[in-house]
Amino acid sequence: MKILEKRYPLGTIPKQQTDGRYINETLDQNIKLLAKNITKDMTYLGIITSSTLEVGTGKSVFTQQIAESYLEHVREIHGIDNRLIMNNLVFRPKDIIERSFKVPRYSIVICDEWEDLHYLSELGKTLRQFFRKCRQLNLFILIIIPNFFQLPMSYAISRSVFLIDVKFTGEFNRGYFSFYNFGKKKSLFIKGRKTQDYDCIKPNFTGRFVDGYVVDEKEYRAAKMKDLEDQENLENKKEFNPRQLTIDIYAKLKQKLRKKITNAELADAFGITESTAYRWVQEYNEKNKNSQNVVSPNLAHIIVYPTEGGEEKIIGTPNKEQVNPISIER
């Protein structure tokens, strides 16, 4: 279906054939449900990820399109005219809270994927703070993450309203997604986490999306590049931390010598108590947990080609009944 025909006359979007921006109709109906109920003192968290390759599948483009659809429904239903601009985007989890107080109520904040080893660890801490401090702002937070199964359990299962898996198909063709509602998302996380298997649970529906940023593409790319450069400069300027080095050395020695020396003996050699040694190991594990046990991405989707007629097969049959909280299906 097409939306925003007046905002996007023919020629304003790449490969556009008629006025407006294309969006999957079933997805748009689900977004409308969220927009309709946001004024009931709600705050939403939506998750965008990729089961094929962690980068390059079009997650950022698609997330902006979801945000635009949501804001348009908020305008139509509640008469609140918020537009998606660069101020609605952040590139680091720690900026979510500050930005939440700068955007209008009933608006959106998108946390675009950040190129950092500890992205998910920082994201988990930020989300905890957000739901404590910012829930009354009634925002829709969309987070783009490299791996759904590495998200903290509470946000993967109970805090988020949906998961969208953006993937390649065919010969690295972009523009395909799978939608998991609250219940399906929970089942996927529980059943698929151990082996990181996105195929263990059937999505509510699948669909297509087309290319086209909502915010100015040049401005977006420039902002993202600046953030990457700032992060590189920050990492290069990091001061030597003797305490962290000592903790790392202790934790690694404990792993290698665990059958040859007791915890008490190793702690004594470092001149610390056993309780301090325990805290060091916990701190080390917390710092490194998101860089361990990373399973190779599932590339099975990219060798599955469209079915007869060249159109993607939509899972399920038309169903007008709503399944709480968000699951209009096709």
N, C-alpha and C positions, 0 to 999 in steps of 0.2 A: 504494500500500500504506500501511497505518497502522503506526506505531511508538509506543512509550511510552504504551500505553493506560492504564496505572495512573497515570502522571504527569499525563496530560491527560484526565480524565473529561469526558463531554459537558457543554459549557457553559463550558469554560475557554479556548477558542480562538474567535475570531470566525468566524461562519458554520459552525461545527462541527456535523456531523450524527451522528457516532458517536464513541466514545472514541478517543483517540490523535491524533497529528499525522500528516498526510499527507506522504509523500515519494515521489518517483519511484523505482520499484523498481530500475531499471537503475542509476540514480545511486547508490542505497543500496548496491548490490552492489559498485560500484567503491570507495565509501568504506570498505566492509568490508575490501576487499583491503589498503588502506592501514593500517587499524587492526590487521589481523592481523599485518602485517610490521613494525610500528614498533619492536618489541623487538629487531629484528635490527640494532640500532645505526643506525637510519635517522632522517633529518630530512626533512620534506616542505615544499615550497612550492607552494601553489595560487594561481591567478590568477583573479580575478573582474572582468569588465569589461562594457561595454555598447556594442554597435555602432549603436544607434539614437540615443538622447540620453544624454549623459554623466551626467545626474542624474535621479532620480525613477523609475527602472525597477524598484526593489525590491532592489537589490544587497545592501544592508545586512541586510535581513530574511532573504533567501535564504542569505547567507553564515552567519548565525547558525544557521540550520536545518541547514546542512551540518556545521557544527562540533558541534552537538548530536548528530547522527546518529553522527559519528565517535567522540565521547566515549562514547556508549552502546555502540558496538561494542568499544571498548577495555575497558569495564567487563565486558561479556559474555565476551570472549575471554581477557582477561588478569587479570580480577579487580581492576582499578584504577579506583576510583570518583572520577573528576574531573567536575565540573559546570561548565557555562558560566556565568560571572558577569561583572560589569562589569570585574573585574580582568583578564579575558582580552582586553579591548578597549583599543586605543590609537588616538589620532586623529592622531598625528604620527609619521612614520617614525623620527625620532631616539629615540623612546621604546620601540621594539621590543626593543632589546638589554637595557635596564634591566628591562623587564617580563618578559623571557624568564627572568631569574634569580629572579623572584618567583612565577611560576606553577609548579605541580608538573611533574615529569618526565612525558613522554608526554601532555602537555596541548596546548592551543591558544593561539595569539596571533593576533588579528585586527587588521590595520591598516586601519581604516576610512578612507574617502576623505577627504583633507584639502584644504580649500579654499585652495590656495596656488599661485602661479604656478610655483614651483620644487619642487613636490611630487615629481615623478618624479626630478629630479636628486638630491634628498635621499634618496629611497627607494633609488636605486641605490647611493649611498655607504653607507647603513645596511645593506643586504643584504650588501655585501662584508664589512663588519665582523662581521655576524651569523654568516656561514658560517666565519669565522676563529675567532671566540670562543665560539660557542654551539652548534656542531654536536653536541657530546656531550650536549646536554640532551634530544635526541630529541623535538623539538617539531614540531607541524604549524602552519606559518605560512600564514595566508590573507591575501592583500593585495587590496584593492579599489582599482582604478585606473581613471581616466577613459578611457584609450586604450592598448590592448594594444601597438600598433605603436610607441609612444614609450618602451616599457620597454627598458632596456639588453639587447642581444642575448643575452648569456650567460644571463641570468635568464629571458628569454622562451623560449629554446631548450633549454638543457641543464640548468639548475638546477631548473626547475619541472616538476611531474609532470602538470599538466593546466591547461586554460583553460576557463572557463565564460563564455559570452556571455549576459548577461541582457538581454532586449529587450522592447520593446512589440510588440503586434500588434493588428490591428483598429483601432479608434478609441482609441488610446493605452491599450489594455488591458494591465495588468501580469500577470506570472505565467508567462512563457515563457522557456525557456533552450535553448542549444545547448552540447553537451559535446564538447571536443576533447582526445583523449588525447595522450601524449607525441609520437608521430609526426605526428599531424594538426596539432597545435599548431606544431610545427617547420615543417611545410610551409606553414601559413597565414602565419606570420611572414615566411618567405623570399619567398613568392610574392605576398603581399598588402601588404607593407610600403610599397612605392613608391607605390601608389595608395590605400593604406589600405582595401583591399577585403576585407571579411569573408566575402564570398560566393564567393571564388575556390576555397575548399576546403570540401568537404562534411563536416559534423561527424559524429562517431561515432553520436550520437543526439540527439534533441531531447526536451523534456519540459515539464511544468508544475510550478508550485509555488504554494502558497497563502499568504495573508497571515498574519502573526502573528510578533511578536518572540519570541525566547527569553528574553533578559534583560528586566527590567521596562522597558516602553516609556517611561514618564515619566522614570525614572532615566536611561535612555539619551539621550533628547532633551535633558534638562537638562545632562548631561555634555558632549554635543556642542555645545550652545549656549555653555556656559562656555568650552570650548576655542576657539570662534570669537571670543568676546569677548576672551579672553586674547591671541589672536593679533593682533586689531585694536589692542589697547592696546600690544602689543610693537612693532607696525609704527609706531604714532604716536610712540613714544618713541625710535625709532631715531636715533642721533646722525648728524650730517652726516659723511660720509666723503670727505674731499678726494681721497684716493688713488683711490677707486673712480670719482669724478667725472672725474678726469683720464684714467683708463683708458677710460671710456666715450666721452669727447670724442675721444681719440686714435683709437679703433677706428672711430668714425663718420666722422671726417675721412678716415681711410685708405680707407674704402669710397667716399666721395664724390669723393675726389681721386686715386684710384688710377691714372688715365690722365694726370694732370697733374704728379704729383710722385713721386719715388722713395721707397722705404722709408727709405733712408739720409738723404735730405733731410728727411723728416717727423720722423724720430727725432732728427736734429740740432736741428730747431726746438724740440722738446720737451726738449732737453738730456739725452737718454738714448741708450744704445747700441742697435744694431740687435737684439741678442739680447734686451735688455729689451723692446723694442718688440714683438718676436715673442711673448714671454711674455704681454704685455698683451693682444694680439689673441686668443691662445689662451684666456686667462682670460675675456675678454669673450664669446667664442663659447660657452664652456662654461656661463657664467651664463645665457645667453639661448637655448640650443639647444632647450629644451623649450617655448618660447613662439613658435617660428618654424615656418612651414610646417604649421600645423594645418589639416587638411582638414575640411570640414563633415561632420557625422555622417551615416551612411547611414540614411535613413528609409524605405527600400524596404519593410522588414518591416511597417510599420504600415498598409500598404494591402493586405496579404495576409491574407485572411480564412480561418477554418477551412474544411476540406474538408467533403464531404457527411457529414451526421449530426451536425455541430457539434463534432466532436472533432478535435484537432490530429493531423495525420499524423505518425507516427513513422518516421524514416528507417531503412531497412534491414530486415532480417528477424532473427528470434530466432537468437542464436548463443551457445552456451554455452562456446565455446573462449575462453581468455584470450589476449590479445595483450600481450606485455610492453611497458611495465610496468603500465599500467592502462587497460583498454579493453574491459570487458564491454559488449557492444553489443546493441541491439535492432533 
